[in-house]
């Protein structure tokens, strides 16, 4: 039984190694090109996913920090409203 398994593994390993050598140059090039484009697409998707997670984590941190500042200000009895000069102007100034 073990001998059949070893022979089967050896035969499949040889077939995998010899497969590209037995294929024509055009087939091997097409296979390599499709493999490279698939890797590039997966890499791009991973980078986009990482960038989205990073931006979400930064926004989450800002919200938590803002909540902590508001909570501390209310405990100290400080005003929690934004200062009058801190708000953005509603209209652009006249030139």
N, C-alpha and C positions, 0 to 999 in steps of 0.2 A: 504494500500500500504506500509506504513512504517513497519507494522508488518511483512510482507513478507520479506522485506529487512533485518530486524533484525533476523528473523529466518534463512534466508539464510546465513548471516554472522556468526551466532552462529554455524550452522551446518558445514560450511567450516572450521571454526576455530577448532572445535572439530576433524574434519577429519585430519587436518594438525597436531594437537597435538597427536592424537591417531595413526596416520599412522605408525611411527617407532615402536610403542609398538606392533602393530598388525603384523608387519613384523617379519620374523624369525631372529635369531641372525646372521646368515651368511649374510643375505641381509642387515641388519643394519650395520654390520662391513664393507661390501663392499662399501656401500653408504658413510660411514664415511671416508674410505680410499680414495675413489675417490675424495671426497670433499677436503680432506687434500692435496692431490697431486695437485689438481687444484689451491688451494690457494698458494702452494709452487711455482708452475709454474708462476702464476701471479706476485708473489713477486719477483721472480728471474728476470722476464722480466722488472719489474719496476726498479729494482736496475741497470740492464744493461742500460736501457734507461736514468736513472739519471746520471750514470757514463759518458755516451756519451755526454749528454748535458753539464755536468760539464767540460769535457775536451774541448769541442767546445767553451765554454764561456771563459776558460783560454786562449786558443789560440787567440780568438778574442781580449781579453784584451791586450795580448802581441803585437798583430799587431797594435792596437790603440795607445799603449804607444810608440812603435817604430816610428810610424808616427808622433806623437807629438814631440818626441825628434828630428827627422829629420827636421820637420817644424821649431822648435825653433832654431836649429843650423843654418839653412839657413837664418832665420831672423837676427840672430846675426852675420852672416858672417863667421861662423866657417865651417871647411870642413865637409862635410856629408859623405865622403868616409870612410870605415873602416880603422883603422890604419894598418900599414904593419904587425905588430906583432899580430893583432887580427884574421887574417885568419888562417884556419887550414892548416897544411902542406899537400902538395899533395902526398908526398912519406914518408914512414916511415924512421926514421933515421937508419943509419948503426949501427950494434951492436959493 
